[in-house]
Amino acid sequence: MTAHDRSDTFDIGGELTVNRLGFGAMRLTGDGIIGPPEDEEEARDVLDRARDLGVDFVDTADSYGPAVSERLIGEALDPAADDDLVVATKGGLWRDDRDGSWPRCGGPGYLRNAILASLDRLGTETIDLYQFHWPDPDVEYAESVSAFAGFKDEGKVEHVGVSNVSIDQLEAAREVVEIATVQNQYNVGDRDSEEVLEYCEDHDIGFIPWAPLGSGELEGLEVVAENHDASPYQIGLAWLLQHSPVVLPIPGTSSVEHLEENVAASEISLTDEEIETIEN
């Protein structure tokens, strides 16, 4: 895939216009994504500052904490009262605090309980974007997705997304309900989902890369970073924004300073030569 002229916004589901650099709220929790953060006031400050900086797309999940991230977003941002804010959350994983595992649970009954709890924590009657967090090998995929279609029909959900999917799974989901977004792992160093991204581009489906900076191993980006007086992390985000017009990066942090650095990456414009350097 070649670099594109960069648009600053994307229309989720063809109608929810968001700035393409969002915020991932997974880190607004305790160690291991279990329990509350050490300083909840600081977590709220990060969310408030994100809105001040023009971030209008916030991604979370019921399993972050669990429940903690959604609760903080509901308290700090009051999604029901902020018409310009798009909150995306997910259902389909639960947490085990004994071993830190993320068991998959795609049963329709579990998902219905999950969405009711998410609606309550977020303090809203409708979730802007509700995503199936991970396919459950013990439940037929279409059966899980049908639950999300039902939530949309009931008005509990405006748009449906899927996560961690293959093209086959994405096509199967699209047979059941309109899919507005896909969220797969993707970054400079891990482009295994390139074909899924290309499919999303062909069908105007938003592509939300989780772990947009990978594990922090950004070798080869230092030279480009020096050209822009930026960090390799900022260059990694700038590359994502320029790589495809449907990509919606959601870098996460628990620090206001780091948040400001991430948002500043949206102002960086990479040359074709720099993109070639990064990709090679």
N, C-alpha and C positions, 0 to 999 in steps of 0.2 A: 504494500500500500504506500502511496506517495503522500507527501505532505500537502495539506489543503490550505487555502486561504481561511483564516481563522475568524469564525463568528464568535462574538462574546456571549451569545445566548443560545438556548435550545428550547424547543417546545415539547415538553413531555406529553405524550399522547396527543400531540398536535395542538395542544391548547394551554398547558401550564408552562408559561415562559419563565425560565430560570437563568441566572448567570451560571456559566458553565463550570466555574470553580465552586464546588460546594464544601460542606463540612461533614466529616464523619465523626459521629459522637461515641464511638466504641470506647475511647480512652477516658471518658468522663465517669470512671468507675474506680474500684479499688484494684489492688494487685491481682494479676491474673484474670482481669475482667470479672471479678467476683466482689460483691459488696459495694458500699458507697466509696467515693473518693476521699482521700485524707482531708481535703478542704472543699466542702461543697460550695462555699461562697466563691471560691476561685473558679470552680467549674461553671457556676452561673455567670461569672465575669467573662469567661471565654465565650459563652453563648451570646451574651449581650454585645461583646466586642465584634463577634462575627456579623451580627446584624448591622452594627454601626459601619462596618466595612463593606456592606452591600451584599454579603452572603445571604442568599434567599432560598437555598436548598440544603436541608439538613437531613442526614441519613442516620438511622439508628436501628435497633432491633430489640424485641422483648427479652432476648437472651443476654443482652449486655448488662450484667450486674448480678443476676437477672433483674429486670424491671427498673434498675436504677437510672440508666440513661434516659429512658422514656419519661420517667417521673421528673427528672431535672429539666428536660425540655419543656414539659408541660408547665412546670412552675416558673421557669425563667422566661419563656418565650410566649406562653399562652397562645398556642397555634390557632385556636378558635377565633381569637380577636385580631389576628394579624393576617389580613387578606393577601398580603404580598409574600408570605412565607409558605414554602412547600416543604412539608415534612414527610419523609419516606421512612417506613418502618418495615419490619419483617416478622414472620412467624414460621415455625417449622423446626426450630431447634429448642431443646431445653438444656438446662445446665445442671451438672452434678458437682457440688462444691467439695465433695470428698476427693475427687481426682482431677477436677478441672475439665472434665470431658464435655463434649457438645453432642449428646445423642440426638439423632434425627427423629422427628415425629411428624409425619405427614397425614395422619388420620384426620378425617373431616371433623370429628368431634373434638379432638384436641385443638385443631385450628380455630374452631368456633370459640372455644374457651379463651384461646390466646388473643383473638382480635377483640373480644369484649374487654379483656383486661387492658389491652393497649389503648383502646378508645378512652377508657377511664383514666389511665395515667396521663395521657396526652391532653385530656380535658376537651375532647372534641367529639362531634357526632359523626364525622366523616374523615377517614384517613386519605390524604391526597394520593399517596402511592403505597400500596401494600404488596410486599414481595414475599414469595415463597422462598424461604432461606436456603433450603438444600433438599434435593430429591431424597426421598426415603425409600431404601431398597425393599422395605417390607410392605409398601403401599403402592398400588398402581399409580403411575405419575398423573394420568388424566383424572383419576379420582381426587387426588390432592388439589390439582388445579381447578377442578369443578367447584370445590369449596370456595376458592377465591372468586370464581365467577358468580357464585351465589351471593357473596358479600357485596359484590359490585351491584348486582340486581337489587339488593336490599337497601342500597344507599349508604352502606357502611364504608365503602371504598369508592374513590373516584377513578383510580387507575390501578391496574395490576401489573406487577413485575415478577420476574423469575431470577433466580441466582444459581450460580454454579452448574450451568447447563451445557450440554452439547447442542449442536445444530438440530439433531434429531429430536431431542427433548424440547427445544424451543419451538420447532414446527408442531410437535404434538400439543404443546400448550396453546399455540395459536389456533388450533382446531377447536379449542374449548372456549377461549375468551381472547379479546384483543390484548396483546402484550405491549405495554408502553416502554418497558426498560428490561435490560439484562444486567445482572451484576456478577461478573466473573473476576477471578484474580488476573491482573494484567499490569505490567510495568515495563520499563526499558529492558530489564534483565530477564523477564518472563513473558514471552509473547505466544505462549501455547494457545491462547484463545484468539489468535489473529483471524482465523476463518470465521469464528463466531462474530467478531467485531465487524468483519466485512459484510456478513449477512445482515447485521443490524443496520449498517450504513445503507445497504441496498433497500431496506424496508423502513427506513426512518424510525428505527427503534433506538432509544437512548441506551448507551453502553456505559455503565458505572464500574470503573476498575477498582476492585478492592485491593488493598496493599499497593497503592499507586506508586509507592517508593520502594517496594520490595522489602528486603531485610536490611536496607541501608547500604548494600554493596553497590556503589555507583562508580566503579572504576571506569576511567575514560571520559568522565564528565568534567573532571577538574579543569582541563584546558578551556573548555567552552565556558565553564563557570567563571574563570578568570576574565574572559572576554567581556562578560556582563557585570563584573563585580558582584557576583551572586554566589550562592551555595550550590553544590551539586544537587541537593534536594530540589531547589527552585528550578534548576535546569530540567530535572526529571519531570516535574509538573508542567513546565512550559512545553516540553516535547509531547506529552500526552495531549495537551490542548491543541497543538498544531498537527498532530498525527491524523486526527479524524474529527469532523465536525459534530459527530454524535457522541463523542466521549465526554463524560461528566465526572472529572476527578473529585474525590471526596477525602482529601488528606485530613487526618485526625490529629489532635494534640490536646493536651491538658494545660498548655501554656499560652498566655496571651501573646507573648513575644514570638513564639514559634508560629502561632496563627497568623500574625501580621506578616511574617516572612513568607508563609505559604500563599497568602492572598496576593502579595506583591509579585509572585511568579506569573500571574496573569498578565502582567505588563511587559514581560520579556518576549521579544520576537526573535526567533532563531533563523539564521540564514540556511539555504539549502546545503551549503558546505558543512555547517555545524550539525545539521540533522544527519548528514552522512557520517560524520565523525561519531556521533552518539550511537547510531544504529550499527556501526561496524565495530 
